[in-house]
Amino acid sequence: MINRNDRKEPLYTITIPVMDLQELSNYQNGIIELLAKVNLQSCTSPELENIKAIYTLLSHLTIKNNFLLKE
């Protein structure tokens, strides 16, 4: 059995349809603005893990040089 952490390739690829880079930017900004409202000091451990997962998801939506990064 292969340990999931040992894999170099993702198990799945999810496609999010967007009309243009502005729409993708709107998604990113919306997530960032919501995360900015979270008081991390009052979060429980499971909530912090959920926030880490959201930041990981956000990192997959990164735009660099007008190209979507594929990691």
C-alpha positions as CSV (number, residue, x, y, z in Angstrom):
1,M,0.0,0.0,0.0
2,I,1.3,3.5,-0.9
3,N,1.2,6.0,1.9
4,R,-0.8,9.1,0.7
5,N,2.0,11.4,1.9
6,D,4.6,9.5,-0.2
7,R,2.7,10.2,-3.4
8,K,4.2,12.9,-5.7
9,E,1.1,13.1,-7.9
10,P,-2.3,14.2,-6.6
11,L,-5.0,11.5,-6.4
12,Y,-7.6,13.8,-8.0
13,T,-7.8,17.0,-9.9
14,I,-10.8,19.3,-9.4
15,T,-11.8,21.7,-12.1
16,I,-13.4,25.0,-11.1
17,P,-14.9,26.7,-14.1
18,V,-14.3,30.5,-14.3
19,M,-15.1,32.9,-17.0
20,D,-11.8,34.9,-16.7
21,L,-9.0,35.6,-14.3
22,Q,-11.0,38.4,-12.7
23,E,-13.6,35.9,-11.5
24,L,-10.8,33.7,-10.1
25,S,-9.4,36.8,-8.4
26,N,-12.8,37.5,-6.9
27,Y,-12.9,34.0,-5.4
28,Q,-9.4,34.4,-3.9
29,N,-10.2,37.8,-2.5
30,G,-13.5,36.6,-1.0
31,I,-11.8,33.7,0.8
32,I,-9.0,36.0,2.0
33,E,-11.5,38.6,3.3
34,L,-13.4,35.9,5.2
35,L,-10.3,34.4,6.7
36,A,-9.2,37.9,7.8
37,K,-12.3,38.0,10.1
38,V,-11.4,34.9,11.9
39,N,-9.9,35.4,15.4
40,L,-7.3,32.6,15.4
41,Q,-6.7,33.0,19.2
42,S,-10.3,31.9,19.9
43,C,-10.3,28.9,17.5
44,T,-10.3,25.3,18.7
45,S,-7.7,22.9,17.4
46,P,-10.2,21.3,14.9
47,E,-11.1,24.8,13.6
48,L,-7.4,25.7,13.1
49,E,-7.0,22.5,11.1
50,N,-10.0,23.6,8.9
51,I,-8.4,27.0,8.4
52,K,-5.1,25.3,7.4
53,A,-7.1,23.3,4.8
54,I,-8.7,26.5,3.5
55,Y,-5.3,28.1,3.0
56,T,-4.1,25.0,1.2
57,L,-7.1,25.2,-1.1
58,L,-6.4,28.9,-1.6
59,S,-2.8,28.1,-2.6
60,H,-4.1,26.0,-5.5
61,L,-5.9,29.0,-6.8
62,T,-2.8,31.1,-7.1
63,I,-2.3,33.3,-10.2
64,K,1.3,33.9,-11.3
65,N,2.3,35.8,-14.4
66,N,-1.3,35.5,-15.7
67,F,-1.0,31.7,-15.7
68,L,-2.7,29.3,-13.3
69,L,-0.1,27.3,-11.4
70,K,-0.5,23.6,-11.5
71,E,1.2,22.0,-8.5
